[in-house]
Amino acid sequence: MNLVQRVKEILLAPKQTWPVIEAEPADTASLYTQYIMILALIPAIAGFIGMSLIGVSAMGMTIRIPLVSGLVNMIVGYVLSLVMIFVLSLIADALAPTFGGQKDPMMAFKLVAYSSTAGMIGGLFSLIPALAMLGLLTSLYSIYLIFLGIPVLMKSPPEKALPYTAVLVVCGIIAGVIIGAVTQLVTPGPSLQMGAVERAPMVSIETPKGSVTVDTGKMEEWSKRMEEAGKKLEKAQQSGDQAAVEQALKEMAALNQPPVKY
């Protein structure tokens, strides 16, 4: 299978391409290695470059995700995209009889794999974070590809293709949320530095006067401690205890440097 040619065919002539896909022999392993795993690299790598190398610019500042955090996000996102395609194919296969179709795991996998092409190619927009939302629009075309492919691959009546597609998309969203939640529980935080695990990443901001690095995890802790010191000061002032006021001021003075590096 010529990957570039197949991408062109499914995107530009889907009605003519789905019958070809139905007839050609395939297996899950070959579809993964020769098609899905290659195209899934596009949004993963583009997202890494966009967020960690190019960054988001606004009001003269550029915010970037640190390289280590970006790499972790890229790898996790890539693996999840491969898992989601398989999970969605299982759902598509299970739904087939409900909408007058025929269960066929391989056809369901073909349906989801090839219809995902538009969304994966659209991942190129992630190279420029400001255009990343356009990548979501390409996912709408993937939904249209599913709609066209259902009657051909799953043998569902054309009049039931729309509700079949709608239910499949909703189930896919729910499955994605569940997988994402489970992943958050079993994977470390996005930033790994010097062997330590941090739940909140370091954020680098480029300003006209230089680079500023903010430790968002420590920033939250610093804010809480500053708030507590402020409450102590207020309470001491209300009580008229000068010693307590001085102690509270010392605590606030010790916290006068937020976790920001210039």
N, C-alpha and C positions, 0 to 999 in steps of 0.2 A: 504494500500500500504506500503510495506517495503521499506523505503527510501534507505538504503544501497544497497539492492538488485537491485532496479531500477537504481541507479547510475551505478552499475557494468554492468547491461544489456545494458543501452543506450550507455555506453562508449566502451564496449567490443564486443557487438553484436547488433549494431544499426539496421542492415537490418532486423533482426528477431524481434527486439523490437518495431519498429514503427507500424507494424500491430496490435500488442498487445495493444499499446497505443491508436490506433484508435478505437479499439473495446470496451475498458473499459469505463464505465461511469465516468464522472468527471464534476466538475464545477470550476469556477474561484476561489471562496473562498477556496475550499479545496486544490486546487493546490498551492495557495499562502501559506496557513497555514501549510500544511503537506510537502511541498517540497521546493518551491522557497524561502520563508522567512528563512528557515533553512540553505539552501546552500548559500544564499546571505550573511550570517553572516561570511562565511569563508574569502572572500577577504577583507571585512570591518575590521574584528578583526585582521587578519594577517597584513594588511596595517598599522593599529594603532600600533601594537607591533613592526613591523619592523622600522617604522619611528620615533616613540616616545620613545620606550624602547631600541631597539637595535641600531638604527641609521645607518648613512652612514659613513663608515670609509675610510680615504684616507690620505696618507702621515703622518701617526702618529696621525691624528685627527679624532674625531668622531662627526658628526653633527646630532643633534636630533631636531625634532619638539616638542615644549613644550606640556605637557600632555593635557592641556585644548584645545589648537589648534588641537591636534591630535584627541581628542574626538569629537570635532565639525566636523572635516573632516570625521571621521568615520561614524557619524550619517547621515550627509548629503549624503555621498557617498552611504550608505546603502539604504536610502530612494530613491535616484535617480535610483539605480539599479532596484528597484521594479517598479518604474514608467516606466523606459525604456522598461522593458519586456512587460508591458501592451501596451505601445505606439507602439512597434515593432509588436505586434500581430495585432493591428488595421491596420497597414500598410500591413502586410502579407495578411490579409483578403481582403483588398481593391484591392490588386494587382492580386488576384487569377483569375478573369475573363480575365485579360489582357494576361495571359499566359495559357489560356485554362483550368483553374481550376474552382473549385466551391467555392463560398463564404460560409464560415462557421466560425463564430467568435470563437466558442469553439475549433475547430480543429486548427485554427490559433494560439490560445493561447497555446494549447498543443505543437504545433510545436516550438514556440519560447521558452516556458518554459523549455522543456526537452532538446532542443538543446543548451541552455545556460549552461547546466551542466558542460561541459568541461571547459568553461571559469571561472565558479565559483570555481570549484575544483582547477583550476590552480592558483587561488588567494593565495593558500598556499605558493607559491614562494615569495610572498610579505613579508613573515616573515624575509627573508634575502634580504634587499634592492638591493644588488648586483645581485640577481637572479630574480628580479622582471620582467625583460624583458622576461624571460622564460614563465611567465604567459600570456604574449601577444601571444606567440606561441600556447598556448592551445586554444586561441580564434579561431585560424585557424581551429582547429578540430571542434569547434562549428559550423563554417560555413559549414564544410563537413557534419555535422549532419543535418543541415537545408536542404542541397542539397539532402540527402537521404530521408528526411521526407516529402518533398514537394509532390512528386508523390503519396505518401500513404495518407497523411492527406488532402491535398488541391486538390487532383485529377487532378493535372496538368500532361500533357504528359511528360514522362521521358526526351524527347529531349528538352523540354522547362524548365526543372528544373534548368539548369545552368544559363540561363539569368534571371530567376525568382530569384534565389539566389543572383546573382550579384546586381540586382536592389534593392532587399530587404536590402542587406548590405549597399549599398550607401545611401539609404533612412534612414537607422538606424544611420549611421554616422552623417548625416545632422540633424536628430532629436536630437541626443545626443549633438551636438554643440549648437543647439537652446535652449534645456533644460538647459544646463550648463550656457549659457549666461543669461538666465532669472533668474536662481538661484543666480548668482552673483549679480543681481540687487536687489533681494528681501531678501537676507540673509545677516547677519552681517559678518564682517571680521572674519578670522579664529582664532583670539585670543581674549578671553574675560577674563579680569582680573580686579578684584575690581569693577565690574560693568561697566567698560569702554570698548568701542569697538575699536579695533585696526585693521586697514586694513592690516597692514603688521605684521607678527608674530615675536615673539622673537625666536632667534635661539641659541641653546646651542651647544657649541663645546668643546669636551673633548680633551685636549692636554696632553702630558706627564707631564707637569708642573701643571696641574689642569684644572678646568672648566672655560670656557669663554662664557659669554652670550652677544649676540649682539641684540640690538633693531633695526631691519632693517628699521622700519618706521622712527625713530628718526635719524638713520644713514643717510638716504636720505636728511632729513632736514638739518642735520649738514654739509653734503657735499655742499649743495647749499649755506649755510651761509658762509662756508669757501671760496668757490669760489668767492662770492660777496666781501668778505673782501680782497681777493687777487687782485681783479680788482681795488678796491679802492686804495690799496697800490701802484699798478703799475701806476695808474693815478696820484697819489700824487707825486710819484718819477719823473714822466715825467714833472709835473708842477713845481717842485722844491719847493713846499710848505712844509716846514719842519714840521709845526704843523699838516698838514693833514697826513703826513707820520707817525708821532707819534700816531695819532688817529687810523690810519689803523692798525698799529702794536698792539695797545692795543686791538682792536677788534679781531685780529687773536689770540692774547694771551688768550683772554677770551674763545676762541673756541678750546683750545689746548687739551681738553679732549673729545674724541669721545664717543658716547653712548655705551660703552663696559664695562661690569662688569667682574672682575676677581675673 
